[in-house]
Amino acid sequence: MSATFDVTILCNTIIPFSVFYDIISRGNLIFEANSLEVIDNWDYDNQIYLAINTNSETVAKYILNDKIVMLGGMLNHAHQCGLIIEKATESIFSMSFWISTKELAFLSDDYVTSKNLGIYEYIVNTIIQLHDYYSIYLCAIGVETCFEYSESIELTIKNSRNVNCWIMSNKQNNVEAYDFSISEKSGLKILSRSRM
C-alpha cells in the first residue's frame, strides 16, 4: 500500500461536502464518491453505510452525535482518496482529506519542494478563502501525518509527526517554529518545512 498525502483542518463549523466538491472542481479535478460510512470509533464499531447522496444535514447529525463519517472515492478516476470528519472536542471538528501517493510521487516528499509547491499553495489559498466563514482554527498538511490534537497549538505541533506545513491565525503569537520557516499571508501564519 502506498503512502497518503493528508490535509487536516480543525474548525468550529462542519464544512459541508458541497464545499469539498467545489474545492476539488476549482482545482480542475474530478472526485467520484464510492462509499459513505459512519462508525462509532476506530475499531469500526456499529459501522453503517449511507447512500452517497445523503444530504449534509443528515451527515452533520451523525458527526454531532460523536460519530466518525468517512467519504471514500477516486480522484480523476485513478487515485484513491477520502474525507474523514469527526469531532476533535465539543466545539472543534476535524476534517481530514487524504489521497494515495501511488502514481503521484511528487506528493510523497517529506518537505515542500519545487515539485509539490503548487499543491501546497493551492491548499493555503483555499484555507485563506474558507478561514473566516468556517472559523478554521488550524490546518496540517503532510505525508502519512500523525496528527496529535491538543488544546494548545504549540503542543499539537510539537507532538504531531510528518507535517510539512501548518496554517493558523497570525494571532497565534507563542508558537515555537521548531524546524519550520514562518511566513504570513492574508492574516494567516504559515509554518513550512521546505527544500527548494
C-alpha positions as CSV (number, residue, x, y, z in Angstrom):
1,M,0.0,0.0,0.0
2,S,1.3,3.5,-0.8
3,A,1.6,6.5,1.5
4,T,-1.1,9.1,1.7
5,F,-0.9,12.9,1.3
6,D,-3.0,14.3,4.1
7,V,-4.7,17.6,4.8
8,T,-6.3,18.0,8.2
9,I,-8.4,21.0,9.1
10,L,-9.7,21.9,12.6
11,C,-12.7,24.3,12.5
12,N,-15.6,25.4,14.7
13,T,-18.2,24.6,12.0
14,I,-18.7,21.4,9.9
15,I,-17.7,22.1,6.4
16,P,-20.3,20.5,4.1
17,F,-19.4,18.0,1.4
18,S,-20.6,20.5,-1.2
19,V,-17.7,22.8,-0.3
20,F,-15.2,19.9,-0.6
21,Y,-16.6,19.1,-4.0
22,D,-16.3,22.8,-5.0
23,I,-12.6,22.9,-3.9
24,I,-11.8,19.8,-5.9
25,S,-13.6,21.1,-9.1
26,R,-11.8,24.5,-8.8
27,G,-8.6,22.6,-8.9
28,N,-9.7,21.1,-12.3
29,L,-10.1,17.7,-10.7
30,I,-12.9,15.2,-10.7
31,F,-14.0,13.5,-7.5
32,E,-16.2,10.4,-7.7
33,A,-17.5,9.2,-4.4
34,N,-17.9,5.4,-4.0
35,S,-18.7,5.0,-0.3
36,L,-20.1,6.9,2.7
37,E,-19.6,5.2,6.1
38,V,-20.4,6.0,9.7
39,I,-18.6,4.4,12.6
40,D,-18.5,4.9,16.4
41,N,-14.7,4.7,16.8
42,W,-11.6,3.4,15.0
43,D,-12.5,-0.2,15.9
44,Y,-15.3,0.3,13.4
45,D,-18.0,-0.4,15.9
46,N,-21.5,0.0,14.6
47,Q,-20.4,0.6,11.1
48,I,-23.2,1.6,8.7
49,Y,-23.2,2.6,5.1
50,L,-25.1,5.5,3.8
51,A,-26.2,6.4,0.3
52,I,-23.6,8.5,-1.5
53,N,-26.1,11.3,-2.0
54,T,-27.1,11.6,1.7
55,N,-27.7,15.2,2.5
56,S,-25.4,17.4,4.6
57,E,-27.9,17.8,7.4
58,T,-28.1,14.0,8.0
59,V,-24.3,13.7,7.8
60,A,-23.9,16.6,10.3
61,K,-26.3,14.9,12.8
62,Y,-24.0,11.8,12.8
63,I,-21.0,14.0,13.5
64,L,-22.7,16.0,16.2
65,N,-23.6,12.7,17.9
66,D,-19.9,11.8,18.1
67,K,-19.8,9.5,15.1
68,I,-17.0,9.4,12.5
69,V,-18.0,9.9,8.9
70,M,-15.9,8.6,6.1
71,L,-16.4,9.5,2.4
72,G,-14.3,7.4,0.1
73,G,-13.7,7.8,-3.6
74,M,-11.5,8.3,-6.6
75,L,-9.8,11.5,-7.9
76,N,-9.7,11.8,-11.7
77,H,-10.8,8.2,-11.9
78,A,-7.3,7.0,-10.9
79,H,-6.3,7.9,-7.4
80,Q,-7.9,6.6,-4.2
81,C,-8.8,9.3,-1.8
82,G,-11.2,10.1,1.0
83,L,-12.5,12.6,3.6
84,I,-12.9,11.9,7.3
85,I,-15.0,14.2,9.5
86,E,-15.3,13.8,13.3
87,K,-15.4,15.9,16.5
88,A,-12.0,16.8,18.0
89,T,-13.7,18.4,21.0
90,E,-17.2,19.5,21.8
91,S,-16.7,22.7,19.8
92,I,-14.0,21.8,17.3
93,F,-14.4,19.5,14.2
94,S,-11.6,17.6,12.4
95,M,-11.9,17.3,8.7
96,S,-9.1,15.2,7.0
97,F,-8.7,14.7,3.3
98,W,-6.3,12.1,2.1
99,I,-5.1,10.9,-1.3
100,S,-2.9,7.9,-2.2
101,T,0.5,8.9,-3.5
102,K,0.7,5.8,-5.7
103,E,1.5,7.3,-9.1
104,L,1.7,10.7,-7.5
105,A,5.3,10.5,-6.2
106,F,5.7,14.3,-6.1
107,L,3.2,14.3,-3.2
108,S,5.2,11.9,-1.1
109,D,8.1,14.3,-0.4
110,D,8.8,14.9,3.3
111,Y,9.2,18.6,2.5
112,V,7.6,21.4,0.4
113,T,9.6,21.2,-2.8
114,S,9.5,22.8,-6.2
115,K,7.7,19.7,-7.4
116,N,4.8,20.0,-4.9
117,L,4.8,23.7,-4.2
118,G,1.7,24.3,-6.4
119,I,-0.4,21.9,-4.4
120,Y,0.7,23.5,-1.1
121,E,0.0,27.0,-2.5
122,Y,-3.5,25.9,-3.7
123,I,-4.3,24.5,-0.2
124,V,-3.0,27.6,1.6
125,N,-5.1,29.8,-0.8
126,T,-8.2,27.6,-0.2
127,I,-7.7,27.9,3.6
128,I,-7.5,31.7,3.3
129,Q,-10.8,31.7,1.4
130,L,-12.6,29.4,4.0
131,H,-10.9,30.7,7.1
132,D,-13.4,33.3,8.4
133,Y,-16.6,31.6,7.2
134,Y,-15.8,28.2,8.8
135,S,-13.8,29.5,11.7
136,I,-10.7,27.5,10.8
137,Y,-8.5,27.0,13.8
138,L,-5.6,25.0,12.4
139,C,-4.6,23.2,9.2
140,A,-1.9,20.5,8.9
141,I,-0.5,19.2,5.6
142,G,1.9,16.3,5.1
143,V,2.6,12.7,4.2
144,E,1.3,9.9,6.5
145,T,0.7,12.6,9.1
146,C,0.3,11.6,12.7
147,F,-1.9,14.5,13.9
148,E,-2.0,14.7,17.7
149,Y,-4.6,17.3,18.7
150,S,-4.1,19.3,21.9
151,E,-6.0,22.4,23.0
152,S,-2.5,24.1,22.8
153,I,-1.5,24.7,19.2
154,E,2.2,24.6,20.3
155,L,1.7,21.1,21.8
156,T,-0.2,20.0,18.7
157,I,2.7,21.0,16.5
158,K,5.3,19.5,18.9
159,N,3.5,16.1,19.3
160,S,2.4,15.7,15.6
161,R,4.6,13.9,13.1
162,N,5.2,14.1,9.3
163,V,3.6,17.6,8.9
164,N,5.3,19.7,6.3
165,C,3.0,22.8,6.6
166,W,0.9,24.3,9.4
167,I,-1.6,27.1,8.7
168,M,-3.2,29.1,11.6
169,S,-4.3,32.6,12.6
170,N,-1.5,35.0,12.8
171,K,-2.8,35.9,16.3
172,Q,-1.1,32.7,17.5
173,N,2.0,34.5,18.8
174,N,3.5,32.0,21.1
175,V,4.1,29.2,18.6
176,E,7.6,27.7,18.5
177,A,8.8,27.3,14.9
178,Y,10.9,24.2,15.6
179,D,12.4,23.5,12.1
180,F,9.7,25.3,10.2
181,S,10.1,28.6,8.4
182,I,7.4,31.2,9.2
183,S,5.5,33.4,6.8
184,E,2.3,35.3,6.8
185,K,-0.4,35.7,4.2
186,S,-3.8,37.3,4.4
187,G,-4.0,37.2,8.2
188,L,-2.7,33.7,8.5
189,K,0.6,32.3,9.8
190,I,2.2,29.6,7.7
191,L,4.9,27.3,9.1
192,S,6.5,25.2,6.4
193,R,9.4,22.8,6.1
194,S,10.8,23.2,2.6
195,R,13.8,22.2,0.4
196,M,13.9,24.3,-2.7
